[in-house]
Amino acid sequence: MHLIDASVWVAIADPADRFHATAHAMVAKVEMPLAALDLTLYEVANVMGPKKGQAREGRFLVKLIEKRCRESLVAVDSDLLESALEVAAEHGLTAYDAAYVAAARRHGWTLVSADVADLVSKGLAVAPDGADYP
């Protein structure tokens, strides 16, 4: 199972993003099981709406996340948040990024992120073009 963070979903909507094609192919492969955190919906909506002014695309992505990850849309709970805060302190991450790491560890999933600086470079996630998928 691949846990897909918000940066990968946002890359789908940005043809200039270096991971656009790979992210799109990964999400389009319906036989590949994907997971997301409930906070991903908020992050994607925030980036696409207020930050990029692309509310329509944001609504599309949120619906896509819900559809693609319907069975594996993980709610952030207090235990996950506690683990995330430990990861955040250890690696100098935001609580948001650390929540993805903590969830991937909890479930034994591979975290896929376009956040090279904070997650991929630290070995906490793989980039979309480095993820194994059938």
Secondary structure, 3 states (H helix, E strand, C coil): CEEECHHHHHHHCCCCCCCHHHHHHHHHCCCCCEEEEHHHHHHHHHHHHHHCCCHHHHHHHHHHHHHHCHHHEECCCHHHHHHHHHHHHHHCCCHHHHHHHHHHHHHCCEEECCCHHHHHCCCCCECHHHCCCC
